[in-house]
Amino acid sequence: MTKIDPDRHFIAKDDYDEAADLQALDRADLDAPTWVLIWRRFLRHKLGVVSGVYLLVIYLALPFVDVLSPYHYAERNENHIYAPPQPVRLWSEAYGFGLHTFVTEEKFDVETFQMGSIVDWSQPLKIPLFQSCGSTYRLLGLIETSFRFICPPEGGTLFILGTDRLGRDVHSRIMHGAQLSLTVGLIGVAVSFAIGLVLGGMAGYFGGWVDSLTMRAIEIIRSLPELPIWLALAAAIPANWGPVSVFFLISIILGLLDWPGLARAVRSKFLALREEDYVKAAELMGARPTRIIGAHMMPNFMSHLVASATLSIPAMILGETALSFLGLGLRPPAVSWGLMLNDALDLTVVEIYPWLLMPLVPVIMVVLAFSFLGDGLRDALDPYS
């Protein structure tokens, strides 16, 4: 028997325990269901988790923006036009500890021809919380109330992000604008996925003339310049339509122009899946094509669908923002992030009143959050890779 030279080979000091080594292989992961593996892998993507929580909080807060905002989005303050962001403090020498602001006054400078704000730091004002104030609204469309999370101080104002050219609170308008800007993405993606899954699935499964007709339609739509088509369809909306009708039509327009990419992806995947043994077995057992597509083929494509949905929603949001920014999307009295940015078309106004660009911040944050969430879900939905 050959002896091992300890000077030339590494020898572990502890004795080898075969039973302990086998116990190490007996992990919960080996018998865990697929959804557990997906959840565990998603938790490893820190940016995806943070983005998911951020988006979940925003969407859950959408029905309660009237409670969270200090003003109604259309409420005007004629004495505070183009007011800059108002200082809010938790502690100051004049007040002590507590949420408060200070008396501010807007004056027109005859030398610079600009509105200026004067803050009286010696007159603090307490900011009321969880009280009834301002105009009434219908909570969830049912309960009429004026209860708000934060209220303007008595005898003062609360413009956290300043006001616009009509004296409307930018902070309140951003919160109300999220209802339309974030919802348009969900409706647009629903329309796009409904068309893309049906046409792409039929083209990939049946083939033949169905596939040829679908692909020719996709090629025609993809050959059209997207932005001019957006502008042309949006400009065709009658001017006398209400904000709700325009909102739904803009959502449908965005969905109708976004389905070809998904349809091509579904078609290419189904062309491969229809040759699998389990699909052939389902056909031989007499299963209907709708059941084969929905119950057998579609689940194998779910990871791509979820990732595509999370990446398509920000594209819809940006599309609505662009159309409203150009004046071809939503129209007043509706409010959205794109409509608010329409006030920033004049570069001179933006240079003097930069807080009018504040709606860009939530647009950028939401788009980045959806992108990070899509990356995390794309990796998590394939836990065996």
N, C-alpha and C positions, 0 to 999 in steps of 0.2 A: 504494500500500500504506500502510495506516494505521500510524503509529509508536505504540509503547506508551510512555506517559509514566511514567518510574520514580518520579516524585514522587506519582503517583496510584494506581499498581498495584504489587503485590508481585511481584518477579521473583527466582526462585531463582538463587543464585550458581553452582550446579553445573549442568553440561549434562545434559539429559534423556537417559537411556540406556534405550532401548526394550527391549533384550535383557535387561537386569537386571530390569526390571519384569515381564517374562514369566517369568523364573526364580523370582520371588517367588511367583507363582501356582502353581508346580509344587511343591506341598507333599505330604507323605506322607498328610495327612488326606484328600486327595481320593480316594485309592485304598485307604485303610485299611478293613479289615473292620468290621462293626458292633460286634463284641465289643471291638475295640480302642478305638473311639469311646466305648463305654459305660464301659470301664475308665478312660480318660483323663478323662471328665467326672466320674466318681465320685471320682477323686483330687482334684478341685477342691473337693469338699465336705469340708472338714477335719474337722468334727465327725462326719460320717458315717464317715470313715476311722478316726478314733480310736475311735469307738464299735464299729466292726466288729472292730478288733484286740482291744479289751477283751472283747467277747463271745466271740470266737474263743478267746482265752486261757482264759476261764472254762470254756467247754464242753469244751475239751481237758483241763482239769485235773480235771473231775468224776470220772473213773474213778480218780484218784490222791489223793482227799481223805484217805484213811487215811495216806498217806505224808506229806502236807503238814501235818496237824493233830497237835499234841503229845499229845492224849488221845483215847480212844474217846468217842463222843458220849454214851454212857450211864454212863461211869465217874463214880462219886461220891467226893467228898472231904468226909467228915463234919466235919472240923476246919476247913473253909474254906467255910462256908455264907454266901452273899451277900458273898463277898469282892470288894472293888473291883478295878478294873484294876491289875495289878501293874506297877511301873516297869521298863522295859527300856532299857538304856543301851549305847552304843558306846564311851563313854569316861567315866571318873570318876576322882577323885583316889584313891579307895580301891582301885581295880582297875587303872587304866590304860586302854589301848586294847584293845577286844575286846567281843564281844557278851556281856552279863552282866545279871543282875538282883540282887536283894538279899533277904535273909531277911525274911519277913513273917509276922506272927502275928495271927490274928483273936481278938478278945476281946469279950465281951458287956458293954456298959455298963449297969450297974444303975440309973443315974440317968435315962438317955434310953431305956432298953430297946431299944437298937439294937446291931447288930454293928459293931464298929470294927476297923480294920486298923492295925497298928503296923509300920512299916518300919525295920529296923535298917540304916542307911546305912553302917555300919562293917563289915558282913559281906557283901561281894559274892560272888556265885555265878556261875560260868561256865556259859553255856548251850551244851550240846553240839549239834553239827550233824552230820547224816548218820551216825547211829548207830542201833543197835537198842535200843529201850526200850519200856516199857509192855506192854500186852496184845498178843497176836498177832492177825493178821487175814489174810484171803486176798486177795492182790493180783490184781485183775481176776477174782476168783472162782476162781483156779487155784493160785497159789503162796502157801503159808502162810509168813508172815514177820512180824517186828516192827520192820523198818527204817523209820525216820522221818527226814524232812528236819530237823526241830527237835525236841529232847527237853527235858523238864524237867530242871533242874540236880540233881545228886546231893545228896540231903539237903534239897531245897527244892521249890518249886512254880513253875509258869509259867502264870499266868492273865492273858493279855494283855488280855482284855476283861472280866475278872471272872468270877464264878460266879453260879449261880441259887439257888433256894430249896433245892435238893438237893445243892448243892456241885458241880454239873457245869460244866465249862469252857464259857463262852459262845462263845469263839472257835472251838473245835472243833465245837460244835453248829451254828454258822452255816455252817461249811464242809460238814458232812455234810448239813445241811438244804437246801443248794443242789442236791443230787442230785435230790431230789423236787420242790422248788419250780420249778426250771428245766426239768425233764423233763416235768412235767405240761402246760406250755405247748405243747411240741412235739407231744405225743400229742393234746391237745385240738384243736390247729390241723389235724392230720392228719385227725381224724374230721370236723371242720367242713368242711374243703376237699373231702373225698371226697363228702360229701353235697351240699354247695353246688354243686360243679362238675357233678355228674351231673344233679341235678334242675334247676338253672338252665340248663345247656346243652340239656337235652331240651325244657324249656319254651320257650326262645328259638328253637330250630331247628325243632321240629315245630309249635309253636303249637296252636291248636284246643283240644280238651278237655284235653290234657296241660298246656298253659299255664294254663288256667282252674283245674284241680285243684291245680296247684303253687302258684299265686298265692293261692288260698283257704287252703291249708295255711300258707303264709307269713304271711298276714294274721292267722290265728288265733294262731299262735305269737307274733308280734310284739305282739299285743294283750294277752298275759299279762304281768303284772308279773314282771320277771326275778328280782329278789332273793328274793321269797317262793317262786317255783318252785325256785330253787336250794336254799333252806332245806328245802322239803318233800321234794324228791328225795334230798337228802343225809341227812335225818332218817330216810328209809325204809331206809337201808342197815342190814342186820342187825348188831347189836352184837357178835356172835361171829365176824365175819369178820376175817381177818388184815390186817395193814397193806398188804401188796401188793395184795390184792383190793380193798380200799377205795381205794387209790391209782388203780388202773385204772378203777374205776367212777366216781370223781370226775372223772377225765380225760374219760371218755365223756359224763358229764352236761354238763360245760362245752362239749364239742364239739357235742352235740345242741342246745343252746340258742343257739349262735352262728352256725349255717349260714344262716339266712334272709337276713341282710344280703348275704352273698356271692352267694347264689343270685339275688337281685334284680339285683345288678350284672351278673352273667354273663348273665342273661336279656336285660336291656336292650341289652347289647353285641351279643349274638348276633342279636337282632332286626334290627340294622343290618347286621351282617356277612353274613347269609344272602342279602341282596340284591346282594352284590358280584358282579362278573363272574367272578372266579376260583372262587367257590363254585358259581355256575351252571355253569361249564365242568366242574368236577369232577363235578357231578351228571349232566351229559350224557354224560360218559365212563364212567358206571356205578360211580363210587366209592361205597362204603358210607357211611351216615351217621356211623358211628363214626370212620372215617378222615377224613371231611370235618371233623368237629368237632375231632378230636385233632391232625391234621396240618396243617390249613389255617386253621381259625378260632381255635383256642386260642393259637397263637403270637402272633397279633395282640393278644391280651389279656394277654400274659405280664407286661408291666410293671405293670399294675394288680394282678395276682395276687401278685407278689413283694412289692409295697408293702403289700398287705392282709395278707399273712402276717406280715411284720415288725411290723405294728401290732396284729395279733390276738394274738400270743404274749404281750406284756405284759398284755393284758386277761385272758388265761387265768391268768397268774401272780397277778394281783391277785384274781381270783375264787377261786383255791385259798387264797390268803392270808386272804381274808375269811371263807371257810367254816371254815378251821382256827382262825382267831382266835375265831370264835363257838362253837367246839367241835363243829361239825357236819361237818368235813372229815376230814382224817387224824387218827388217834388214836395215843396212845402204845402201844407203844414206838417207833413211827416218829417221825422228827424232820423238821420243815420250818420255814420262816421264820414261817408263820402259827401253828403250834403254839407256837413260842417266844414270839411276841407275846401268846399267850393268857395267859402268866404276868403280863403287864402290864395285865390287866383292872382290877386294884385300883389306883386312882390314888394311894392312900397308899403302896403299895409302890414305885410308879414315882417318887414324890417323894423317897423315901429311897434307893432303889437305881436311879438313872436309867440305868445301863448295861444294864438289861433291855430297853431300847428299841433296842439296837444292831442287831437284825435289820431295823429300818426302813431303815438305811443301804444295805445291798445291794439291798433291794427298790426303793428310789428310784433307785439308780444303774443297775440293770438296765432298769427301765422307761424311763428317760431315754435310755439307750444304744439300745434298740430303736426309740424314736421318732426319734432322730437318724439311725440307720441306715436306717429306712424313708424318711425325707425324702431322704436321699442317693440311695438306689436308685430312688426314684420319678423323680427328675430325670435320673439317669444312664441309665435304661432307655428314655428318649425323647431320644436324642442329636441328633436332627435338628430339635428344636423351637427 
